[in-house]
Amino acid sequence: MTQRQPINHRITLHSGMKNSITLNVCEWQGSGPPVLLVHAAGFHARVWDKVIAQLGDRHVYAVDLRNHGLSDNSTPPYSFQLFGDDLIALIETLDLSDITACGHSMGGHVVLQAAVKLPSRFKHILLLDPVVFTPDSPDPLQTDPAKSPIASRRNDWTSADEMFARFSSRPPFSDWDPQVLRDYCEYGLLPKSDSELFELACPPVCEAAIYQSYGNGLLLEHLSSITATVKILRVKERTPDDAPFDFRPSATYKGLVDLIPKATETYLPNHTHFIPMEDPYLVARKIEELVV
């Protein structure tokens, strides 16, 4: 069977002159209500390819958030609210309804923002270890993103093959499905100006700035307005032995499930925060269980 290929749409969102942005949206045309996939910080729409391959002929959209993939970049500061406003504007521009949404990590937070603002447009939501912190968590310290350890990650590559070869034997990438890692490398690099090299579509310093932008804001106070059926997959909890910049432990507030009216949770202690990269079959199965 030939794997379906997406159509790329360039969608310009107008949410005020300051926040206007053009996003890249991948659409896998098919039947039924739309499935909307939203990636984590530092990733892109095409990391969902293997999940989508398990969804038959369903109509699927996967978005490149601003500063990711093929979407346009904007200058800092960033905020989760900014990414959420983009998703809200995108849903309204495409006039999507009866949505089954799946958000991973920061993407889960962004999906929740959209579901709070546009509750009637969402039918089902799957949250893959969403970045939602405890109510008493302080906002991160605002320091120079260029000094963050994240900003020191390698940015320049000769090819996607080189990137794949380097990452495939290193955790957490070594635990990923090889095809998902291949897609991450293949679609996560862009040609570098005035050079034969390639660079990450989401540069490390940009990713570091995004990590400084998190915080729940007022999200927790408004989750009760969500009318969709919500399923949360939460992974192994962080322990004192985990390094500060080890992103494998869970980033999800354990009380989140109690704040959303029609939410249930499954605890997956044998999985890490990178659920869709490690087990795309599980994610596809959970989406199908919601849609049926």
Secondary structure, DSSP 4 states (H G I P E B T S, - for coil): -PPP-PEEEEEEE-SSTTT-EEEEEEEE--EEEEEEEEPPTT--GGGGHHHHHTSTTEEEEEEE-TTSTTSPP-PSP--HHHHHHHHHHHHHHHT--SEEEEEETHHHHHHHHHHHH-GGGEEEEEEES--B--TTPPPPP---GGGSGGGGS--EES-HHHHHHHHTTSTTGGGS-HHHHHHHHHHSEEEPTTSS-EEESS-HHHHHHHHTS---TTHHHHGGG--SEEEEEEEPPP-TTS-TT---S--B-TTGGGGSTTEEEEEETTS-S-HHHH-HHHHHHHHHHHH-
